[in-house]
Amino acid sequence: MKDKDTFLQNAGINTRLSHIGNSPFDFHGFVNPPVVHASTVLFPNARVMETHDQKYTYGTRGTPTTDALCEAMDALEGSAGTVIVPSGLAAVTVPFLAYLSAGDHALIVDSVYGPTRFFCDTMLKRLGIEVDYYDPLVGAGIEQLFKPNTRLVHTEAPGSNTFEMQDIPAISAAAHRHGCVVTMDNTWATPLYFKPLDHGVDVSIHAVTKYPAGHSDIVMGTVSANEAHWGRLLDAHGQLGICGAPDDAYQVLRGLRTMGIRLERHQESALAIAQWLEGREDVARVLHPALPSFPSHAIWKRDFKGASGIFSFVLAVDDPRKFKAKAHAFLDALRIFGLGYSWGGFESLALQVNLNDRRVTKAPKEGPVIRLQIGLEDVADIKADIEKGFAAVRQA
């Protein structure tokens, strides 16, 4: 396996995705690891039971199936270790609980995933942890926001729903000067298009519900840490009793094998749709970081290797009193697009974005924001469906 590991380090991404995280000859040559369902693990004698001197000790501490997924994520992230958790939200909250204590202060990007904000405003507040939200475009200016008790900076690039890019290297450098851990929700780009640990981030977070699983049938998260922060993350993971189901880990592993070619299609189709929308009078703005017209496009181009299939646009509506009615008319006319949360699956999805919780970055004033997840359908059919939405808006 050593020869294979060395070869894979320099191989193309689709080759790596096809081979990481599995050792067929550990399992009689079968190419997929078995699904090991486990709670109790037996020990050969009392001494081993007392010292835990064997690889597996209890189901919550890992199985060959979950280890295979962790090893695959480590190979993609370049991390010292990965833990599996039951959801993308848990992938954010577990490291927050690992690195923050009562009396600490955390800086959270204002374009953060909504449920993360809710956790900060409720659970962290109740635990005596102070939180401030910062402008995603602050860059090196974040230096001015640190307090003596700041312990963690949370980033997300691009931002949820409005897709602002962050200068991750500059923010990370400032955070480290103040002794802070830097966490990043990297679900949008996946490790294929951005590797946070290579840009100064300490802990990379993914809702593998999205592109790694890829089929809208799994809820799971992963957290990958560098060497300096791995031990504390692993301890917190064990203390909280958080673990992922082996069946779900198996499904994510299977999804990983095709993630590269799926992402290529998502990226290509989404960019084609975004460029088409830019030229329409029905659209006030398109919020896609890979578009040269996007305000923080230069950061995306500098740091990222690609874009995924989710972005937003601002529907052009003159009267703010009609924002909701026009947005609903657009959404209700769609037939290929499903109206649903999440993204990263094979199907296209749409929803109206709610930005009422923003503290620093305000909602666009030109109209309602519509988020699109561009799936694997044919672009011509996706465009025709969106046309139905625009026609309904004009009639509303």
C-alpha positions as CSV (number, residue, x, y, z in Angstrom):
1,M,0.0,0.0,0.0
2,K,2.9,2.4,0.6
3,D,3.8,2.3,-3.2
4,K,0.1,3.1,-4.0
5,D,0.0,5.9,-1.4
6,T,3.1,7.5,-2.9
7,F,1.7,7.2,-6.4
8,L,-1.6,8.7,-5.5
9,Q,0.0,11.8,-4.0
10,N,0.9,12.9,-7.5
11,A,-2.1,11.5,-9.4
12,G,-5.0,13.4,-10.9
13,I,-8.0,14.2,-8.7
14,N,-10.3,11.6,-10.3
15,T,-7.7,8.9,-9.9
16,R,-7.2,9.9,-6.3
17,L,-11.0,9.9,-5.6
18,S,-11.2,6.4,-7.1
19,H,-8.6,5.0,-4.7
20,I,-8.3,6.9,-1.5
21,G,-9.8,5.6,1.8
22,N,-9.9,2.0,0.8
23,S,-7.5,-0.9,1.2
24,P,-9.1,-3.8,-0.7
25,F,-6.6,-6.5,0.5
26,D,-7.4,-5.6,4.1
27,F,-10.9,-7.1,3.2
28,H,-10.0,-10.1,1.0
29,G,-9.7,-8.0,-2.1
30,F,-13.2,-6.5,-2.1
31,V,-12.9,-3.0,-3.6
32,N,-15.4,-1.4,-1.2
33,P,-14.9,-1.6,2.6
34,P,-17.5,-3.6,4.4
35,V,-20.2,-1.8,6.5
36,V,-19.3,-2.7,10.0
37,H,-22.2,-2.2,12.4
38,A,-20.8,-2.0,15.9
39,S,-21.5,-1.0,19.5
40,T,-19.6,-3.6,21.6
41,V,-16.1,-4.5,20.7
42,L,-14.5,-7.5,22.4
43,F,-11.1,-7.6,24.0
44,P,-8.8,-10.7,24.1
45,N,-8.0,-10.4,27.8
46,A,-8.4,-8.1,30.9
47,R,-5.1,-6.3,30.3
48,V,-6.0,-5.1,26.8
49,M,-9.5,-4.2,28.0
50,E,-7.9,-2.1,30.8
51,T,-5.3,-0.3,28.6
52,H,-7.4,-0.1,25.4
53,D,-4.3,-1.5,23.6
54,Q,-6.1,-2.3,20.4
55,K,-7.3,-0.3,17.4
56,Y,-11.1,-0.5,18.1
57,T,-12.7,-0.2,21.5
58,Y,-16.3,0.8,21.1
59,G,-18.6,1.7,18.2
60,T,-18.6,5.5,18.9
61,R,-14.8,5.6,18.6
62,G,-14.8,4.4,15.0
63,T,-15.1,1.3,12.8
64,P,-13.3,0.2,9.6
65,T,-16.1,1.8,7.6
66,T,-15.9,5.2,9.3
67,D,-12.1,5.1,9.4
68,A,-12.1,4.6,5.6
69,L,-14.1,7.8,5.1
70,C,-11.8,9.7,7.6
71,E,-8.7,8.5,5.8
72,A,-10.2,9.6,2.4
73,M,-11.0,13.1,3.8
74,D,-7.5,13.3,5.3
75,A,-6.0,12.5,1.9
76,L,-8.1,15.3,0.3
77,E,-7.6,17.9,3.1
78,G,-3.9,17.2,4.0
79,S,-5.1,17.0,7.6
80,A,-3.7,15.2,10.6
81,G,-7.1,13.7,11.4
82,T,-10.8,13.8,10.7
83,V,-13.9,13.1,12.7
84,I,-17.3,12.2,11.4
85,V,-20.5,13.8,12.8
86,P,-24.2,13.3,12.0
87,S,-24.7,16.6,10.1
88,G,-23.1,19.6,8.6
89,L,-24.3,21.7,11.4
90,A,-22.7,19.4,13.9
91,A,-19.5,19.7,11.9
92,V,-19.5,23.4,12.9
93,T,-20.8,23.1,16.5
94,V,-18.4,20.3,17.6
95,P,-15.2,22.4,16.9
96,F,-16.8,25.4,18.5
97,L,-17.4,23.4,21.7
98,A,-13.9,21.9,21.4
99,Y,-12.0,25.2,21.2
100,L,-14.2,27.7,23.1
101,S,-14.9,28.1,26.9
102,A,-16.9,30.4,29.1
103,G,-15.5,33.9,29.0
104,D,-14.0,33.5,25.5
105,H,-14.8,35.7,22.4
106,A,-15.4,34.4,18.9
107,L,-15.4,36.3,15.6
108,I,-18.0,34.8,13.1
109,V,-18.4,36.0,9.5
110,D,-21.7,37.7,9.0
111,S,-22.5,35.7,5.8
112,V,-22.4,32.5,7.9
113,Y,-24.8,29.6,7.4
114,G,-28.0,30.5,9.2
115,P,-28.2,27.6,11.7
116,T,-24.6,28.3,12.7
117,R,-25.7,31.9,13.7
118,F,-28.6,30.5,15.6
119,F,-26.2,28.2,17.6
120,C,-23.9,31.1,18.3
121,D,-26.8,33.4,19.5
122,T,-28.4,30.7,21.7
123,M,-26.1,27.9,22.9
124,L,-22.8,29.8,22.9
125,K,-24.4,32.8,24.6
126,R,-25.9,30.5,27.2
127,L,-22.4,29.0,27.8
128,G,-21.0,32.5,28.4
129,I,-19.2,32.9,25.1
130,E,-19.2,36.3,23.5
131,V,-19.8,36.5,19.7
132,D,-19.3,39.3,17.2
133,Y,-20.1,39.1,13.5
134,Y,-17.7,40.7,11.0
135,D,-17.9,41.8,7.4
136,P,-16.9,39.0,5.0
137,L,-14.9,41.5,3.0
138,V,-12.9,42.7,6.0
139,G,-9.7,40.9,5.0
140,A,-6.6,42.0,6.9
141,G,-8.8,44.6,8.6
142,I,-10.0,42.0,10.9
143,E,-6.9,42.8,13.0
144,Q,-8.9,45.7,14.6
145,L,-11.6,43.3,15.8
146,F,-9.6,41.1,18.1
147,K,-10.1,41.3,21.9
148,P,-7.8,40.0,24.6
149,N,-10.2,37.0,25.0
150,T,-10.7,36.2,21.3
151,R,-10.0,32.5,20.8
152,L,-11.7,31.5,17.5
153,V,-12.3,33.0,14.1
154,H,-14.9,31.3,11.9
155,T,-14.9,31.7,8.1
156,E,-17.0,30.6,5.3
157,A,-16.1,31.3,1.6
158,P,-18.1,32.0,-0.3
159,G,-20.7,33.2,2.1
160,S,-24.1,31.5,2.5
161,N,-26.7,32.7,0.0
162,T,-24.9,35.9,-1.0
163,F,-21.5,34.3,-1.9
164,E,-19.1,37.0,-0.7
165,M,-15.5,35.8,-0.9
166,Q,-13.1,36.1,2.1
167,D,-9.4,36.7,2.1
168,I,-8.7,33.5,4.0
169,P,-4.9,33.8,4.1
170,A,-5.0,37.4,5.4
171,I,-7.6,36.5,8.0
172,S,-5.8,33.4,9.1
173,A,-2.5,35.2,9.5
174,A,-4.1,37.9,11.7
175,A,-5.9,35.3,13.8
176,H,-2.7,33.4,14.4
177,R,-0.9,36.6,15.5
178,H,-3.6,36.7,18.2
179,G,-3.3,33.1,19.2
180,C,-6.7,32.1,17.7
181,V,-7.9,28.9,16.0
182,V,-9.3,29.4,12.5
183,T,-12.2,27.3,11.4
184,M,-13.7,27.3,7.9
185,D,-16.9,25.9,6.4
186,N,-15.7,24.8,3.0
187,T,-18.8,22.9,1.9
188,W,-19.3,25.0,-1.3
189,A,-15.9,24.4,-2.8
190,T,-15.1,20.9,-1.4
191,P,-11.4,20.1,-0.9
192,L,-11.2,19.6,-4.7
193,Y,-11.5,23.4,-5.4
194,F,-10.1,24.8,-2.2
195,K,-7.9,23.3,0.5
196,P,-8.3,25.4,3.7
197,L,-5.3,24.0,5.6
198,D,-3.1,25.1,2.7
199,H,-4.3,28.7,3.2
200,G,-3.7,29.0,6.9
201,V,-7.0,27.5,8.3
202,D,-6.6,25.1,11.2
203,V,-9.9,23.2,11.0
204,S,-11.8,22.5,7.8
205,I,-15.5,21.8,8.0
206,H,-17.8,20.0,5.5
207,A,-21.4,19.1,5.2
208,V,-20.6,15.9,3.2
209,T,-24.4,15.8,2.9
210,K,-23.8,17.9,-0.2
211,Y,-21.3,17.1,-3.0
212,P,-19.4,14.2,-1.4
213,A,-22.6,12.2,-0.9
214,G,-24.2,13.8,-3.9
215,H,-27.6,12.0,-4.0
216,S,-29.8,13.9,-1.6
217,D,-30.2,10.9,0.7
218,I,-27.5,11.3,3.4
219,V,-27.0,13.8,6.3
220,M,-23.4,13.8,7.6
221,G,-20.5,16.1,8.4
222,T,-16.8,15.9,8.6
223,V,-14.2,18.0,10.6
224,S,-10.6,17.8,9.6
225,A,-7.8,19.5,11.7
226,N,-4.1,20.2,11.4
227,E,-1.6,18.6,13.7
228,A,-1.7,21.4,16.3
229,H,-5.5,21.3,16.7
230,W,-6.2,17.6,16.1
231,G,-5.9,16.3,19.6
232,R,-8.4,18.7,21.1
233,L,-10.9,18.1,18.4
234,L,-10.6,14.3,18.8
235,D,-11.0,14.6,22.6
236,A,-14.2,16.8,22.2
237,H,-15.6,14.4,19.7
238,G,-15.3,11.5,22.1
239,Q,-16.4,13.5,25.1
240,L,-19.6,14.6,23.3
241,G,-20.3,11.0,22.1
242,I,-20.9,12.3,18.6
243,C,-20.4,9.8,15.8
244,G,-21.7,9.0,12.3
245,A,-23.6,5.9,11.2
246,P,-21.5,3.3,9.2
247,D,-24.2,3.0,6.5
248,D,-24.1,6.7,5.9
249,A,-20.3,6.7,5.9
250,Y,-20.4,4.0,3.2
251,Q,-22.7,6.0,1.1
252,V,-20.5,9.1,1.3
253,L,-17.5,7.0,0.4
254,R,-19.3,5.7,-2.7
255,G,-20.3,9.3,-3.6
256,L,-16.7,10.4,-3.3
257,R,-15.7,8.2,-6.2
258,T,-17.7,10.3,-8.7
259,M,-17.5,13.7,-7.0
260,G,-14.9,15.0,-9.4
261,I,-16.8,14.4,-12.5
262,R,-20.1,15.5,-10.9
263,L,-18.5,18.7,-9.8
264,E,-17.2,19.4,-13.3
265,R,-20.8,19.2,-14.6
266,H,-22.3,21.2,-11.8
267,Q,-19.7,23.9,-12.3
268,E,-20.0,24.1,-16.1
269,S,-23.8,24.2,-16.0
270,A,-24.1,26.7,-13.1
271,L,-21.7,29.1,-14.8
272,A,-23.6,28.8,-18.1
273,I,-26.8,29.7,-16.3
274,A,-25.2,32.5,-14.3
275,Q,-23.8,34.1,-17.5
276,W,-27.2,33.8,-19.2
277,L,-29.0,35.4,-16.2
278,E,-26.5,38.3,-16.3
279,G,-27.9,39.4,-19.7
280,R,-31.6,39.4,-18.7
281,E,-33.7,42.4,-17.8
282,D,-35.5,40.2,-15.3
283,V,-32.3,40.0,-13.2
284,A,-30.8,42.9,-11.2
285,R,-27.7,41.1,-10.1
286,V,-26.1,37.6,-10.2
287,L,-24.2,36.5,-7.1
288,H,-21.7,34.0,-8.4
289,P,-18.0,34.5,-7.4
290,A,-16.7,33.0,-10.6
291,L,-18.2,35.8,-12.7
292,P,-15.8,38.6,-13.4
293,S,-18.5,41.1,-12.5
294,F,-18.8,39.8,-9.0
295,P,-17.2,42.3,-6.5
296,S,-14.8,39.8,-4.8
297,H,-14.1,37.7,-8.0
298,A,-10.4,38.5,-7.7
299,I,-10.1,36.6,-4.4
300,W,-11.9,33.6,-5.9
301,K,-9.7,33.6,-8.9
302,R,-6.5,33.9,-6.8
303,D,-7.3,31.1,-4.3
304,F,-9.9,28.7,-5.7
305,K,-9.5,26.0,-8.4
306,G,-13.1,25.9,-9.4
307,A,-16.7,26.7,-8.5
308,S,-19.6,24.5,-7.6
309,G,-23.2,24.5,-8.7
310,I,-24.9,26.8,-6.2
311,F,-25.3,30.6,-6.5
312,S,-28.0,33.3,-6.2
313,F,-29.5,36.1,-8.3
314,V,-31.5,39.2,-7.4
315,L,-34.9,39.3,-9.1
316,A,-35.5,42.8,-10.6
317,V,-38.6,44.1,-8.7
318,D,-39.4,47.8,-8.5
319,D,-41.8,47.7,-5.5
320,P,-40.4,46.3,-2.2
321,R,-44.0,45.5,-1.3
322,K,-44.1,43.0,-4.1
323,F,-40.8,41.2,-3.3
324,K,-42.4,38.2,-1.7
325,A,-45.3,37.8,-4.2
326,K,-42.9,38.0,-7.2
327,A,-40.5,35.6,-5.6
328,H,-43.3,33.1,-4.9
329,A,-44.6,33.5,-8.4
330,F,-41.2,32.6,-9.8
331,L,-40.7,29.6,-7.6
332,D,-44.2,28.2,-8.0
333,A,-43.9,28.2,-11.8
334,L,-40.8,26.0,-11.8
335,R,-41.2,22.3,-12.7
336,I,-37.6,20.9,-13.1
337,F,-36.4,22.8,-10.0
338,G,-37.6,21.4,-6.7
339,L,-38.4,23.8,-3.9
340,G,-36.2,22.4,-1.1
341,Y,-33.4,23.1,1.3
342,S,-29.9,21.6,1.0
343,W,-28.0,21.2,-2.3
344,G,-25.2,19.2,-3.9
345,G,-27.4,16.5,-5.2
346,F,-28.2,15.5,-8.8
347,E,-31.4,17.6,-8.9
348,S,-31.9,21.3,-9.4
349,L,-33.4,23.2,-6.4
350,A,-34.6,26.8,-5.8
351,L,-35.6,28.9,-2.8
352,Q,-36.1,32.5,-1.7
353,V,-33.2,33.6,0.5
354,N,-34.0,35.2,3.9
355,L,-31.4,37.7,4.9
356,N,-33.2,39.2,7.9
357,D,-30.6,37.9,10.3
358,R,-27.6,39.8,8.9
359,R,-25.9,42.2,11.2
360,V,-23.3,43.8,8.9
361,T,-24.0,42.8,5.3
362,K,-27.5,43.9,4.3
363,A,-29.8,42.3,1.8
364,P,-29.9,43.7,-1.8
365,K,-32.5,46.4,-2.3
366,E,-33.2,45.8,-6.0
367,G,-35.4,42.7,-5.3
368,P,-35.8,39.3,-3.6
369,V,-32.8,37.0,-3.7
370,I,-33.3,33.6,-5.3
371,R,-30.8,30.8,-4.7
372,L,-30.4,28.2,-7.3
373,Q,-28.7,24.8,-7.0
374,I,-28.0,23.7,-10.6
375,G,-28.2,19.9,-10.8
376,L,-27.2,17.5,-13.5
377,E,-30.1,18.1,-15.9
378,D,-29.5,19.5,-19.4
379,V,-28.8,23.2,-19.4
380,A,-31.4,23.9,-22.2
381,D,-34.1,22.3,-20.0
382,I,-32.9,24.3,-16.9
383,K,-33.1,27.5,-18.9
384,A,-36.6,26.7,-20.2
385,D,-37.7,26.1,-16.6
386,I,-36.3,29.4,-15.4
387,E,-38.1,31.1,-18.3
388,K,-41.4,29.8,-16.9
389,G,-40.5,31.5,-13.6
390,F,-39.8,34.8,-15.3
391,A,-43.0,34.6,-17.3
392,A,-44.9,34.1,-14.0
393,V,-43.2,37.1,-12.4
394,R,-44.3,39.3,-15.2
395,Q,-47.9,38.2,-14.7
396,A,-47.9,38.5,-10.9
